[in-house]
Amino acid sequence: MKLFSKESIIFYSILGAFTGFVIAPFIRSLMDYSTPVELLITTCFIIPMYIIAKRLLLKFFINN
């Protein structure tokens, strides 16, 4: 999947919106640290989630 292809832009836009409005606030609500520490921990969860989601997209949707 090319980085600037139509499918890639749509995929990352939807994933980014879902992450920004659902997952990140949920993770941050579970913690009671300073803002920089919360952002660092949240980022450590979100980046692997993007990698897994991309692999699943390539495996199940793009190559079929």
C-alpha positions as CSV (number, residue, x, y, z in Angstrom):
1,M,0.0,0.0,0.0
2,K,1.5,3.3,-1.1
3,L,1.7,6.0,1.5
4,F,-0.2,8.6,-0.5
5,S,-2.6,6.3,-2.3
6,K,-6.4,6.9,-2.0
7,E,-6.8,3.7,0.2
8,S,-4.0,4.7,2.5
9,I,-5.3,8.3,3.0
10,I,-8.8,7.1,3.7
11,F,-7.5,4.3,6.0
12,Y,-5.3,6.6,8.1
13,S,-7.9,9.3,8.2
14,I,-10.5,6.9,9.7
15,L,-8.0,5.3,12.0
16,G,-6.7,8.7,13.2
17,A,-10.2,10.0,13.9
18,F,-11.1,6.9,15.8
19,T,-7.9,7.0,17.7
20,G,-8.2,10.8,18.5
21,F,-11.8,10.7,19.6
22,V,-12.2,7.3,21.2
23,I,-9.0,5.4,22.1
24,A,-6.6,8.2,23.3
25,P,-9.1,9.8,25.6
26,F,-10.0,6.4,27.1
27,I,-6.4,5.5,27.7
28,R,-5.7,9.0,29.2
29,S,-8.8,8.7,31.5
30,L,-7.3,5.6,33.1
31,M,-4.2,7.4,34.2
32,D,-3.5,10.2,36.7
33,Y,-0.1,11.4,35.6
34,S,1.2,14.7,34.3
35,T,0.2,15.5,30.7
36,P,3.6,14.8,29.1
37,V,3.7,11.3,30.7
38,E,0.2,10.5,29.7
39,L,0.9,11.5,26.1
40,L,4.0,9.4,26.1
41,I,2.2,6.3,27.5
42,T,-0.7,6.8,25.1
43,T,1.6,7.1,22.1
44,C,3.3,3.8,23.1
45,F,-0.2,2.2,22.7
46,I,-1.3,3.9,19.6
47,I,1.8,3.4,17.4
48,P,1.7,-0.4,17.6
49,M,-2.1,-0.3,17.1
50,Y,-1.5,1.5,13.7
51,I,1.1,-1.1,12.7
52,I,-1.2,-4.0,13.5
53,A,-4.2,-2.3,11.8
54,K,-2.1,-1.7,8.7
55,R,-0.9,-5.4,8.6
56,L,-4.5,-6.6,9.0
57,L,-5.7,-4.2,6.2
58,L,-3.0,-5.5,3.9
59,K,-3.7,-9.1,4.7
60,F,-7.5,-9.2,4.5
61,F,-8.6,-6.4,2.3
62,I,-6.0,-5.1,-0.1
63,N,-4.5,-8.4,-1.3
64,N,-7.9,-10.2,-2.0
